Amino acid sequence: MSNENKGFFSVRSMVFMAIFAALICIAGPVAVPLPGGLVPISLGTFAIYLTGALLGGKRGTMSVVVYIMLGVVGLPVFTGFMGGFAKVLGPTGGYIIGYIPLVLITGLFADMPSKKHWTMPVGMVLGTAVLYAFGTAWFMIMSGSGLVPALVNCVVPFLIGDAIKIVLTVVIAVPLKSRLNAVLQGNSRKGLYK
């Protein structure tokens, strides 16, 4: 029985968790501007979707926790190249904390032993709904905003962008998932050259 099955992560798993935490740190602050002055699409949630889809629930969640901790201690890894505990405690901090249930739910659905690929996007949609709910409730409490203004400012502008990111993640993750699993389980030759 491997160390991971006993509750500990293997060295190989920790390496991949660190790689994906770094990926989130790189993508998190970046936003792609849209024409017409529309709200820009943040690459942070895309990196979170990809992390959950490829690493699964446990490993993906640990990667996101590491990312958040790095931001809390001051590294500029949050949106707008910001960091620090004040960002997490601010009006949009609920969305940062909401990354944890987002990646966990995405990963749990991606881990389901099914040959059908519908589980992956379903997990992302459900995780995004929890992210929106948690982040919006936090925003309302911290800003004193009502529900409708909070939804208009914090959810509606991101619906199309998040839908696009979910589709892109599925396109990327579906062919890579089984190969990465083989590498994580030690069957690197099978995983890379399958």
GUTIFI-801463 format. One record per residue: residue number from 1; residue in three letters; chain; x, y, z of N, C-alpha, C in turn. Coordinates in Angstrom, 3 decimals, decimal comma, m for minus. Each point is the difference from the previous one (the first is absolute). Last residue first. Layout:
# GUTIFI-801463
<pt NUM; 'ALA'; 'A'; <X; Y; Z>; <X; Y; Z>; <X; Y; Z>>
...
//
This chain:
# GUTIFI-801463
<pt 194; 'LYS'; 'A'; <1,003; 6,224; m23,811>; <m1,208; m0,789; m0,256>; <m0,577; 0,323; m1,363>>
<pt 193; 'TYR'; 'A'; <3,924; 1,750; 2,623>; <0,088; m0,529; m1,353>; <m1,203; m0,838; m0,396>>
<pt 192; 'LEU'; 'A'; <0,614; 2,246; 4,320>; <0,512; 0,953; m0,970>; <m0,077; m0,510; m1,424>>
<pt 191; 'GLY'; 'A'; <m1,465; m2,677; 3,778>; <m0,725; 1,262; m0,015>; <0,454; 0,921; m1,091>>
<pt 190; 'LYS'; 'A'; <2,177; m4,163; 0,758>; <m1,340; m0,218; m0,520>; <m0,735; 1,321; m0,139>>
<pt 189; 'ARG'; 'A'; <4,161; 0,146; 1,999>; <0,164; m0,378; m1,405>; <m1,366; m0,205; m0,644>>
<pt 188; 'SER'; 'A'; <0,200; 0,970; 4,681>; <0,315; 1,146; m0,854>; <0,127; m0,363; m1,467>>
<pt 187; 'ASN'; 'A'; <m2,001; m1,864; 4,493>; <0,094; m0,649; m1,296>; <0,319; 1,053; m1,057>>
<pt 186; 'GLY'; 'A'; <m0,798; 0,941; 4,723>; <1,295; m0,626; m0,228>; <0,159; m0,708; m1,303>>
<pt 185; 'GLN'; 'A'; <m3,693; 2,752; 1,888>; <0,007; m1,323; 0,619>; <1,299; m0,746; m0,260>>
<pt 184; 'LEU'; 'A'; <m0,794; 4,298; m1,880>; <m0,102; 0,171; 1,451>; <0,043; m1,336; 0,736>>
<pt 183; 'VAL'; 'A'; <m0,090; 0,018; m4,743>; <1,270; 0,544; 0,481>; <m0,016; 0,113; 1,515>>
<pt 182; 'ALA'; 'A'; <m3,973; m1,296; m2,078>; <0,991; m1,070; m0,114>; <1,358; 0,473; 0,513>>
<pt 181; 'ASN'; 'A'; <m3,455; 3,146; m0,249>; <m0,256; m0,959; 1,077>; <1,025; m1,129; m0,023>>
<pt 180; 'LEU'; 'A'; <0,040; 3,098; m3,518>; <0,576; 0,573; 1,223>; <m0,225; m0,928; 1,189>>
<pt 179; 'ARG'; 'A'; <m1,929; m1,257; m4,058>; <1,459; m0,053; m0,108>; <0,665; 0,567; 1,251>>
<pt 178; 'SER'; 'A'; <m4,698; 0,187; m0,465>; <0,429; m1,380; 0,242>; <1,522; m0,113; m0,059>>
<pt 177; 'LYS'; 'A'; <m1,921; 4,349; m0,902>; <m0,315; m0,507; 1,347>; <0,561; m1,402; 0,247>>
<pt 176; 'LEU'; 'A'; <0,062; 2,799; m4,195>; <1,185; m0,062; 0,864>; <m0,236; m0,729; 1,317>>
<pt 175; 'PRO'; 'A'; <m3,391; 0,916; m3,516>; <1,053; m0,880; m0,540>; <1,217; m0,158; 0,914>>
<pt 174; 'VAL'; 'A'; <m3,636; 2,797; 1,543>; <m0,477; m1,355; m0,307>; <1,102; m0,874; m0,601>>
<pt 173; 'ALA'; 'A'; <0,620; 4,787; 1,022>; <0,179; m0,973; 1,077>; <m0,396; m1,420; m0,377>>
<pt 172; 'ILE'; 'A'; <m0,436; 3,935; m2,990>; <1,404; m0,254; 0,359>; <0,134; m1,200; 0,929>>
<pt 171; 'VAL'; 'A'; <m4,320; 1,430; m1,314>; <0,728; m0,335; m1,227>; <1,445; m0,367; 0,317>>
<pt 170; 'VAL'; 'A'; <m2,689; 1,620; 3,511>; <m0,397; m1,359; m0,387>; <0,771; m0,451; m1,229>>
<pt 169; 'THR'; 'A'; <0,604; 4,447; 1,399>; <0,600; m0,941; 0,948>; <m0,329; m1,431; m0,367>>
<pt 168; 'LEU'; 'A'; <m2,005; 3,490; m2,476>; <1,427; m0,135; m0,309>; <0,682; m1,010; 0,924>>
<pt 167; 'VAL'; 'A'; <m4,525; 1,057; 0,885>; <0,128; m0,730; m1,270>; <1,468; m0,228; m0,350>>
<pt 166; 'ILE'; 'A'; <m0,887; 2,666; 3,740>; <m0,380; m1,397; 0,269>; <0,150; m0,838; m1,263>>
<pt 165; 'LYS'; 'A'; <0,652; 4,651; m0,336>; <1,124; m0,649; 0,689>; <m0,302; m1,464; 0,302>>
<pt 164; 'ILE'; 'A'; <m3,421; 2,675; m1,867>; <1,070; m0,224; m0,988>; <1,168; m0,739; 0,640>>
<pt 163; 'ALA'; 'A'; <m3,447; 1,345; 2,839>; <m0,473; m1,072; m0,877>; <1,056; m0,337; m1,054>>
<pt 162; 'ASP'; 'A'; <0,787; 3,659; 2,808>; <0,198; m1,266; 0,713>; <m0,493; m1,185; m0,825>>
<pt 161; 'GLY'; 'A'; <m0,671; 4,339; m1,771>; <1,426; m0,310; 0,083>; <0,255; m1,315; 0,698>>
<pt 160; 'ILE'; 'A'; <m4,418; 1,650; m0,137>; <0,436; m0,449; m1,321>; <1,479; m0,392; 0,029>>
<pt 159; 'LEU'; 'A'; <m1,818; 1,766; 4,021>; <m0,645; m1,250; m0,387>; <0,511; m0,525; m1,338>>
<pt 158; 'PHE'; 'A'; <1,074; 4,204; 2,550>; <0,978; m1,080; m0,116>; <m0,594; m1,305; m0,519>>
<pt 157; 'PRO'; 'A'; <m2,403; 4,253; 1,009>; <1,031; 0,283; m1,012>; <0,953; m1,162; m0,272>>
<pt 156; 'VAL'; 'A'; <m3,510; m0,421; 3,421>; <m0,498; 0,079; m1,378>; <1,107; 0,277; m1,023>>
<pt 155; 'VAL'; 'A'; <1,032; m0,001; 4,800>; <m0,308; m1,295; m0,604>; <m0,341; 0,127; m1,478>>
<pt 154; 'CYS'; 'A'; <1,096; 3,758; 3,050>; <0,968; m1,060; 0,316>; <m0,252; m1,335; m0,692>>
<pt 153; 'ASN'; 'A'; <m2,706; 4,244; m0,369>; <1,409; 0,386; m0,008>; <0,961; m1,178; 0,046>>
<pt 152; 'VAL'; 'A'; <m4,775; m0,603; 0,163>; <0,281; 0,774; m1,212>; <1,485; 0,321; m0,112>>
<pt 151; 'LEU'; 'A'; <m1,612; m2,114; 3,913>; <m0,017; m0,915; m1,136>; <0,380; 0,718; m1,300>>
<pt 150; 'ALA'; 'A'; <m0,474; 2,609; 3,883>; <1,155; m0,891; 0,140>; <0,089; m0,967; m1,177>>
<pt 149; 'PRO'; 'A'; <m3,745; 2,908; 0,337>; <1,234; 0,702; m0,404>; <1,243; m0,893; 0,096>>
<pt 148; 'VAL'; 'A'; <m4,065; m1,975; 1,489>; <m0,023; 0,289; m1,439>; <1,237; 0,790; m0,435>>
<pt 147; 'LEU'; 'A'; <m0,582; m0,994; 4,679>; <0,236; m1,185; m0,825>; <0,089; 0,342; m1,481>>
<pt 146; 'GLY'; 'A'; <1,401; 3,856; 3,460>; <m1,147; m0,895; m0,122>; <0,310; m1,133; m0,964>>
<pt 145; 'SER'; 'A'; <3,809; 2,641; 3,028>; <m0,762; 0,007; m1,242>; <m1,202; m0,925; 0,089>>
<pt 144; 'GLY'; 'A'; <3,812; 1,067; 3,139>; <m1,339; 0,473; 0,303>; <m0,899; 0,052; m1,218>>
<pt 143; 'SER'; 'A'; <4,711; m1,618; 0,585>; <m0,266; 1,279; m0,657>; <m1,346; 0,597; 0,359>>
<pt 142; 'MET'; 'A'; <1,647; m4,259; 1,751>; <1,111; 0,935; 0,148>; <m0,290; 1,382; m0,580>>
<pt 141; 'ILE'; 'A'; <m3,226; m3,588; m0,323>; <0,291; 0,261; 1,416>; <1,046; 1,096; 0,140>>
<pt 140; 'MET'; 'A'; <m1,043; m1,540; m4,341>; <m1,148; 0,703; 0,577>; <0,256; 0,380; 1,453>>
<pt 139; 'PHE'; 'A'; <3,209; m2,648; m2,242>; <m0,018; 1,358; m0,543>; <m1,132; 0,819; 0,622>>
<pt 138; 'TRP'; 'A'; <0,217; m4,591; 1,032>; <1,106; 0,731; 0,642>; <m0,008; 1,456; m0,445>>
<pt 137; 'ALA'; 'A'; <m2,993; m2,861; m2,152>; <m0,426; 0,207; 1,388>; <1,049; 0,808; 0,764>>
<pt 136; 'THR'; 'A'; <1,101; m1,302; m4,361>; <m1,040; 1,040; m0,003>; <m0,488; 0,292; 1,412>>
<pt 135; 'GLY'; 'A'; <3,138; m3,511; m0,660>; <0,595; 1,306; m0,278>; <m1,009; 1,126; 0,045>>
<pt 134; 'PHE'; 'A'; <m1,520; m4,476; 0,504>; <0,849; 0,390; 1,128>; <0,558; 1,403; m0,203>>
<pt 133; 'ALA'; 'A'; <m2,530; m1,831; m3,537>; <m0,837; 0,169; 1,199>; <0,828; 0,498; 1,176>>
<pt 132; 'TYR'; 'A'; <2,235; m1,074; m4,069>; <m0,832; 1,196; m0,134>; <m0,794; 0,268; 1,282>>
<pt 131; 'LEU'; 'A'; <2,473; m3,996; m0,164>; <0,897; 1,164; 0,004>; <m0,800; 1,297; m0,062>>
<pt 130; 'VAL'; 'A'; <m2,358; m3,982; m0,566>; <0,388; 0,171; 1,405>; <0,923; 1,203; 0,151>>
<pt 129; 'ALA'; 'A'; <m1,157; m1,175; m4,357>; <m1,202; 0,475; 0,698>; <0,294; 0,234; 1,480>>
<pt 128; 'THR'; 'A'; <3,330; m1,959; m2,646>; <m0,124; 1,428; m0,296>; <m1,212; 0,588; 0,701>>
<pt 127; 'GLY'; 'A'; <0,663; m4,638; 0,258>; <1,016; 0,703; 0,780>; <m0,071; 1,502; m0,203>>
<pt 126; 'LEU'; 'A'; <m2,793; m2,712; m2,637>; <m0,435; m0,030; 1,398>; <0,991; 0,744; 0,897>>
<pt 125; 'VAL'; 'A'; <1,179; m0,476; m4,520>; <m1,189; 0,855; 0,117>; <m0,478; 0,059; 1,449>>
<pt 124; 'MET'; 'A'; <3,547; m2,922; m1,014>; <0,425; 1,401; m0,116>; <m1,175; 0,952; 0,164>>
<pt 123; 'GLY'; 'A'; <m0,843; m4,657; m0,077>; <0,704; 0,382; 1,214>; <0,431; 1,456; m0,022>>
<pt 122; 'VAL'; 'A'; <m1,873; m1,774; m3,898>; <m1,036; 0,111; 1,043>; <0,632; 0,425; 1,318>>
<pt 121; 'PRO'; 'A'; <2,840; m0,944; m3,694>; <m0,649; 1,322; m0,050>; <m1,090; 0,171; 1,036>>
<pt 120; 'MET'; 'A'; <2,158; m4,278; m0,001>; <0,957; 1,088; 0,200>; <m0,658; 1,384; m0,095>>
<pt 119; 'THR'; 'A'; <m2,376; m4,112; m0,915>; <0,177; 0,264; 1,427>; <0,907; 1,197; 0,248>>
<pt 118; 'TRP'; 'A'; <m0,977; m1,952; m4,364>; <m0,923; 1,040; 0,454>; <0,213; 0,344; 1,472>>
<pt 117; 'HIS'; 'A'; <2,215; m3,413; m2,908>; <0,706; 1,221; 0,331>; <m0,917; 1,106; 0,502>>
<pt 116; 'LYS'; 'A'; <0,154; m5,700; 0,158>; <m0,726; 1,123; m0,592>; <0,619; 1,298; 0,500>>
<pt 115; 'LYS'; 'A'; <1,332; m4,240; 1,549>; <0,553; 0,202; m1,335>; <m0,688; 1,178; m0,704>>
<pt 114; 'SER'; 'A'; <0,779; m0,804; 5,461>; <m0,963; m0,071; m1,094>; <0,709; 0,248; m1,312>>
<pt 113; 'PRO'; 'A'; <0,890; 0,159; 5,359>; <0,434; m1,059; m0,917>; <m1,018; m0,216; m1,108>>
<pt 112; 'MET'; 'A'; <1,224; 4,670; 2,771>; <m0,991; m1,072; m0,086>; <0,432; m1,041; m1,029>>
<pt 111; 'ASP'; 'A'; <2,257; 4,258; 1,087>; <0,525; m1,269; 0,510>; <m0,972; m1,161; m0,133>>
<pt 110; 'ALA'; 'A'; <m1,121; 4,543; m1,119>; <0,989; m0,479; m0,975>; <0,569; m1,353; 0,410>>
<pt 109; 'PHE'; 'A'; <m2,952; 2,186; 2,938>; <m0,725; m0,467; m1,179>; <0,962; m0,534; m1,056>>
<pt 108; 'LEU'; 'A'; <1,885; 1,874; 3,841>; <m0,765; m1,197; 0,390>; <m0,774; m0,561; m1,184>>
<pt 107; 'GLY'; 'A'; <2,381; 4,109; m0,552>; <0,862; m1,165; 0,091>; <m0,736; m1,278; 0,353>>
<pt 106; 'THR'; 'A'; <m2,337; 4,151; m0,098>; <0,487; m0,330; m1,347>; <0,813; m1,285; 0,031>>
<pt 105; 'ILE'; 'A'; <m1,297; 1,717; 4,115>; <m1,142; m0,584; m0,708>; <0,395; m0,393; m1,415>>
<pt 104; 'LEU'; 'A'; <3,301; 2,197; 2,540>; <m0,359; m1,275; 0,631>; <m1,131; m0,686; m0,753>>
<pt 103; 'VAL'; 'A'; <1,394; 4,368; m1,257>; <0,952; m1,023; m0,449>; <m0,345; m1,366; 0,598>>
<pt 102; 'LEU'; 'A'; <m2,752; 3,622; 1,313>; <m0,025; m0,126; m1,462>; <0,928; m1,120; m0,458>>
<pt 101; 'PRO'; 'A'; <m0,133; 1,299; 4,610>; <m1,072; m0,911; m0,413>; <m0,088; m0,177; m1,511>>
<pt 100; 'ILE'; 'A'; <3,385; 2,967; 1,336>; <0,205; m1,309; 0,627>; <m1,160; m0,953; m0,304>>
<pt 99; 'TYR'; 'A'; <0,047; 4,638; m1,359>; <0,782; m0,862; m0,883>; <0,160; m1,405; 0,588>>
<pt 98; 'GLY'; 'A'; <m2,044; 3,658; 2,382>; <m0,886; m0,867; m0,773>; <0,716; m0,857; m1,025>>
<pt 97; 'ILE'; 'A'; <2,205; 3,396; 2,528>; <m0,255; m1,177; 0,840>; <m0,872; m1,006; m0,739>>
<pt 96; 'ILE'; 'A'; <0,682; 3,975; m2,252>; <1,303; m0,667; 0,168>; <m0,170; m1,254; 0,851>>
<pt 95; 'TYR'; 'A'; <m3,687; 2,784; m0,543>; <0,253; m0,739; m1,233>; <1,349; m0,709; 0,058>>
<pt 94; 'GLY'; 'A'; <m1,300; 2,847; 3,509>; <m0,784; m1,233; 0,017>; <0,198; m0,837; m1,247>>
<pt 93; 'GLY'; 'A'; <1,885; 4,421; 0,578>; <0,776; m1,096; 0,587>; <m0,749; m1,314; 0,048>>
<pt 92; 'THR'; 'A'; <m1,243; 4,676; m1,496>; <0,066; m1,117; m0,952>; <0,768; m1,201; 0,545>>
<pt 91; 'PRO'; 'A'; <m0,635; 4,039; 2,654>; <m1,317; m0,369; m0,540>; <0,022; m1,182; m0,959>>
<pt 90; 'GLY'; 'A'; <4,051; 0,162; 3,513>; <m0,726; 1,036; m0,715>; <m1,302; m0,516; m0,596>>
<pt 89; 'LEU'; 'A'; <3,533; m2,540; 2,325>; <m1,046; 0,538; 0,871>; <m0,840; 1,082; m0,681>>
<pt 88; 'VAL'; 'A'; <3,667; m1,981; m2,261>; <m0,920; m1,096; 0,325>; <m1,152; 0,499; 0,867>>
<pt 87; 'LYS'; 'A'; <3,434; 3,020; m1,015>; <m0,712; m0,346; m1,237>; <m1,031; m1,087; 0,263>>
<pt 86; 'ALA'; 'A'; <2,985; 1,266; 3,437>; <m1,059; 0,994; m0,182>; <m0,819; m0,284; m1,252>>
<pt 85; 'PHE'; 'A'; <3,929; m2,514; 1,102>; <m1,194; m0,452; 0,707>; <m1,161; 0,968; m0,192>>
<pt 84; 'GLY'; 'A'; <3,912; m0,439; m3,776>; <m0,188; 0,437; 1,370>; <m1,332; m0,434; 0,577>>
<pt 83; 'GLY'; 'A'; <1,532; 1,333; m5,318>; <0,172; m1,052; 0,982>; <m0,241; 0,565; 1,384>>
<pt 82; 'MET'; 'A'; <m0,425; 1,042; m5,899>; <m0,079; 0,403; 1,401>; <0,211; m1,212; 0,889>>
<pt 81; 'PHE'; 'A'; <m0,510; 0,805; m5,079>; <1,339; m0,122; 0,578>; <0,033; 0,549; 1,429>>
<pt 80; 'GLY'; 'A'; <m4,015; m0,610; m2,690>; <0,608; 1,319; 0,007>; <1,385; 0,029; 0,602>>
<pt 79; 'THR'; 'A'; <m2,695; m4,112; 1,513>; <m0,394; 0,853; m1,120>; <0,610; 1,389; 0,127>>
<pt 78; 'PHE'; 'A'; <2,760; m3,504; 2,674>; <m1,439; 0,180; m0,158>; <m0,281; 0,954; m1,163>>
<pt 77; 'VAL'; 'A'; <4,405; m1,127; 1,673>; <m0,546; m1,063; m0,842>; <m1,515; 0,091; m0,176>>
<pt 76; 'PRO'; 'A'; <4,453; 2,325; 2,301>; <m1,040; 0,621; m0,839>; <m0,626; m0,984; m0,984>>
<pt 75; 'LEU'; 'A'; <2,074; m0,776; 5,179>; <0,400; m0,109; m1,397>; <m1,126; 0,525; m0,896>>
<pt 74; 'GLY'; 'A'; <m0,275; m0,309; 4,941>; <0,387; 1,225; m0,682>; <0,466; m0,112; m1,433>>
<pt 73; 'VAL'; 'A'; <m2,021; m3,160; 3,429>; <1,258; 0,502; 0,566>; <0,576; 1,169; m0,790>>
<pt 72; 'VAL'; 'A'; <m4,010; m2,152; m1,461>; <m0,236; 0,573; 1,327>; <1,282; 0,577; 0,587>>
<pt 71; 'GLY'; 'A'; <0,164; m2,409; m4,112>; <m0,602; 1,326; m0,140>; <m0,196; 0,691; 1,332>>
<pt 70; 'LEU'; 'A'; <1,541; m4,416; m0,027>; <1,036; 0,858; m0,576>; <m0,520; 1,428; m0,181>>
<pt 69; 'MET'; 'A'; <m3,055; m3,266; 1,418>; <0,947; 0,325; 1,069>; <1,121; 0,912; m0,506>>
<pt 68; 'ILE'; 'A'; <m3,101; m1,691; m3,133>; <m0,622; 1,005; 0,874>; <0,954; 0,416; 1,115>>
<pt 67; 'TYR'; 'A'; <1,436; m3,481; m2,868>; <m0,128; 1,274; m0,736>; <m0,569; 1,102; 0,898>>
<pt 66; 'VAL'; 'A'; <0,099; m4,382; 1,698>; <1,358; 0,565; m0,062>; <m0,031; 1,355; m0,700>>
<pt 65; 'VAL'; 'A'; <m3,981; m2,385; 0,027>; <0,294; 0,483; 1,356>; <1,394; 0,623; 0,039>>
<pt 64; 'VAL'; 'A'; <m1,286; m2,116; m3,965>; <m0,701; 1,282; 0,162>; <0,261; 0,573; 1,391>>
<pt 63; 'SER'; 'A'; <1,744; m4,273; m0,974>; <0,646; 0,996; m0,858>; <m0,630; 1,373; 0,193>>
<pt 62; 'MET'; 'A'; <m1,984; m3,681; 2,166>; <1,254; 0,382; 0,651>; <0,745; 1,052; m0,824>>
<pt 61; 'THR'; 'A'; <m3,905; m1,862; m1,838>; <m0,318; 0,871; 1,135>; <1,268; 0,455; 0,709>>
<pt 60; 'GLY'; 'A'; <0,417; m3,139; m3,501>; <m0,391; 1,314; m0,497>; <m0,282; 0,981; 1,120>>
<pt 59; 'ARG'; 'A'; <0,908; m4,530; 1,039>; <1,209; 0,690; m0,458>; <m0,324; 1,422; m0,473>>
<pt 58; 'LYS'; 'A'; <m3,706; m2,686; 1,369>; <0,978; 0,204; 1,086>; <1,208; 0,817; m0,451>>
<pt 57; 'GLY'; 'A'; <m3,504; m1,023; m3,312>; <m0,464; 0,714; 1,179>; <1,059; 0,305; 1,036>>
<pt 56; 'GLY'; 'A'; <1,574; m0,647; m5,152>; <m1,022; m0,617; 0,827>; <m0,273; 0,792; 1,266>>
<pt 55; 'LEU'; 'A'; <3,026; 0,782; m4,000>; <0,575; m0,544; 1,232>; <m1,028; m0,701; 0,876>>
<pt 54; 'LEU'; 'A'; <m1,252; 2,027; m4,253>; <1,157; m0,865; m0,237>; <0,567; m0,633; 1,266>>
<pt 53; 'ALA'; 'A'; <m3,836; 3,007; 0,039>; <m0,270; m1,023; m1,010>; <1,153; m0,978; m0,150>>
<pt 52; 'GLY'; 'A'; <0,404; 3,790; 2,922>; <m0,947; m0,997; 0,503>; <m0,216; m1,134; m0,973>>
<pt 51; 'THR'; 'A'; <2,732; 3,569; m1,432>; <0,616; m0,682; 1,141>; <m0,920; m1,086; 0,549>>
<pt 50; 'LEU'; 'A'; <m1,609; 2,852; m3,388>; <0,982; m0,938; m0,533>; <0,655; m0,809; 1,115>>
<pt 49; 'TYR'; 'A'; <m2,991; 3,484; 1,195>; <m0,711; m1,091; m0,687>; <0,981; m1,073; m0,460>>
<pt 48; 'ILE'; 'A'; <1,898; 3,875; 1,762>; <m0,634; m0,807; 1,056>; <m0,758; m1,175; m0,614>>
<pt 47; 'ALA'; 'A'; <1,902; 3,172; m2,896>; <1,051; m0,807; 0,616>; <m0,568; m0,887; 1,107>>
<pt 46; 'PHE'; 'A'; <m2,931; 3,042; m1,976>; <0,384; m0,994; m0,999>; <1,071; m0,930; 0,572>>
<pt 45; 'THR'; 'A'; <m1,337; 3,713; 2,523>; <m0,957; m1,106; 0,091>; <0,306; m1,078; m1,033>>
<pt 44; 'GLY'; 'A'; <2,776; 3,869; m0,091>; <0,099; m0,722; 1,261>; <m0,944; m1,180; 0,086>>
<pt 43; 'LEU'; 'A'; <0,506; 3,469; m3,508>; <0,514; m1,342; m0,270>; <0,084; m0,844; 1,272>>
<pt 42; 'SER'; 'A'; <m3,475; 4,186; m1,429>; <1,147; m0,363; 0,820>; <0,433; m1,424; m0,338>>
<pt 41; 'ILE'; 'A'; <m2,653; 3,865; m2,970>; <m0,045; m1,391; 0,451>; <1,274; m0,305; 0,777>>
<pt 40; 'PRO'; 'A'; <m2,599; 4,988; m0,557>; <1,027; m0,917; m0,502>; <m0,143; m1,393; 0,585>>
<pt 39; 'VAL'; 'A'; <m4,016; 3,580; m1,016>; <0,820; m0,450; 1,127>; <1,027; m1,006; m0,505>>
<pt 38; 'LEU'; 'A'; <m1,648; 3,506; m3,618>; <m0,610; m1,030; 0,834>; <0,955; m0,400; 1,114>>
<pt 37; 'GLY'; 'A'; <0,555; 3,293; m3,759>; <m0,013; 0,371; 1,409>; <m0,666; m1,010; 0,906>>
<pt 36; 'GLY'; 'A'; <0,887; m0,279; m4,882>; <m1,236; 0,681; 0,379>; <m0,085; 0,352; 1,467>>
<pt 35; 'PRO'; 'A'; <3,116; m4,144; m1,387>; <m0,366; 1,204; m0,764>; <m1,298; 0,620; 0,512>>
<pt 34; 'LEU'; 'A'; <3,303; m2,701; 3,325>; <m0,950; m0,301; m1,063>; <m0,367; 1,287; m0,738>>
<pt 33; 'PRO'; 'A'; <4,477; m1,970; 3,174>; <m0,996; 1,029; m0,290>; <m0,890; m0,395; m1,174>>
<pt 32; 'VAL'; 'A'; <2,564; m3,109; 3,707>; <m0,003; 0,250; m1,439>; <m1,072; 1,040; m0,307>>
<pt 31; 'ALA'; 'A'; <3,130; m1,120; 4,586>; <m1,340; 0,136; m0,554>; <0,111; 0,345; m1,472>>
<pt 30; 'VAL'; 'A'; <3,180; m2,016; 4,541>; <m0,132; 0,419; m1,397>; <m1,467; 0,054; m0,421>>
<pt 29; 'PRO'; 'A'; <1,988; m1,523; 4,328>; <m0,069; 1,460; m0,120>; <m0,366; 0,495; m1,397>>
<pt 28; 'GLY'; 'A'; <0,328; m4,867; 0,923>; <m0,931; 0,705; 0,885>; <m0,079; 1,498; m0,184>>
<pt 27; 'ALA'; 'A'; <3,120; m3,299; m2,160>; <m1,240; 0,361; m0,702>; <m0,905; 0,895; 0,841>>
<pt 26; 'ILE'; 'A'; <4,134; m1,642; 1,806>; <0,313; 0,735; m1,226>; <m1,274; 0,511; m0,659>>
<pt 25; 'CYS'; 'A'; <m0,371; m2,740; 3,820>; <0,652; 1,271; 0,385>; <0,313; 0,858; m1,216>>
<pt 24; 'ILE'; 'A'; <m1,651; m4,356; m0,674>; <m1,063; 0,884; 0,492>; <0,575; 1,354; 0,388>>
<pt 23; 'LEU'; 'A'; <3,071; m3,283; m1,268>; <m0,818; 0,377; m1,152>; <m1,114; 0,964; 0,414>>
<pt 22; 'ALA'; 'A'; <2,637; m1,946; 3,361>; <0,739; 1,036; m0,717>; <m0,775; 0,493; m1,211>>
<pt 21; 'ALA'; 'A'; <m1,766; m3,594; 2,354>; <m0,089; 1,193; 0,848>; <0,726; 1,160; m0,675>>
<pt 20; 'PHE'; 'A'; <0,379; m4,149; m2,039>; <m1,310; 0,603; m0,248>; <m0,243; 1,207; 0,903>>
<pt 19; 'ILE'; 'A'; <4,027; m2,407; 0,539>; <m0,049; 0,528; m1,369>; <m1,335; 0,698; m0,249>>
<pt 18; 'ALA'; 'A'; <0,563; m2,288; 4,066>; <0,788; 1,237; m0,022>; <m0,040; 0,642; m1,382>>
<pt 17; 'MET'; 'A'; <m2,018; m4,177; 0,499>; <m0,774; 1,003; 0,735>; <0,720; 1,333; 0,014>>
<pt 16; 'PHE'; 'A'; <2,241; m3,680; m1,878>; <m1,071; 0,489; m0,878>; <m0,880; 1,028; 0,709>>
<pt 15; 'VAL'; 'A'; <3,388; m2,029; 2,529>; <0,617; 0,765; m1,086>; <m1,083; 0,576; m0,906>>
<pt 14; 'MET'; 'A'; <m1,321; m2,923; 3,396>; <0,356; 1,319; 0,535>; <0,650; 0,882; m1,056>>
<pt 13; 'SER'; 'A'; <m1,024; m4,509; m1,091>; <m1,215; 0,805; 0,154>; <0,316; 1,402; 0,495>>
<pt 12; 'ARG'; 'A'; <3,533; m3,065; m0,235>; <m0,454; 0,327; m1,346>; <m1,253; 0,878; 0,059>>
<pt 11; 'VAL'; 'A'; <1,662; m1,775; 3,993>; <0,865; 1,078; m0,477>; <m0,456; 0,447; m1,386>>
<pt 10; 'SER'; 'A'; <m3,818; m2,109; 2,937>; <1,312; m0,444; m0,473>; <0,803; 1,215; m0,450>>
<pt 9; 'PHE'; 'A'; <m3,831; 0,251; 3,845>; <0,222; 0,136; m1,427>; <1,394; m0,509; m0,355>>
<pt 8; 'PHE'; 'A'; <m3,339; m1,733; 4,138>; <1,074; 0,924; m0,340>; <0,145; 0,042; m1,512>>
<pt 7; 'GLY'; 'A'; <m3,083; m2,897; 2,260>; <m0,338; 1,349; 0,436>; <1,073; 1,024; m0,297>>
<pt 6; 'LYS'; 'A'; <m0,157; m4,747; m1,201>; <m0,024; 0,042; 1,454>; <m0,288; 1,408; 0,521>>
<pt 5; 'ASN'; 'A'; <0,484; m0,944; m4,646>; <m1,178; m0,727; 0,464>; <m0,105; m0,005; 1,515>>
<pt 4; 'GLU'; 'A'; <3,783; 1,921; m2,046>; <m1,173; 0,814; m0,283>; <m1,267; m0,686; 0,473>>
<pt 3; 'ASN'; 'A'; <4,220; m2,197; 0,258>; <m0,181; 1,005; 1,046>; <m1,249; 0,813; m0,213>>
<pt 2; 'SER'; 'A'; <m0,074; m4,869; m2,123>; <0,819; 1,208; m0,100>; <m0,263; 0,926; 1,164>>
<pt 1; 'MET'; 'A'; <m0,249; m5,537; m0,193>; <m0,847; 1,193; 0,000>; <0,885; 1,248; 0,000>>
//
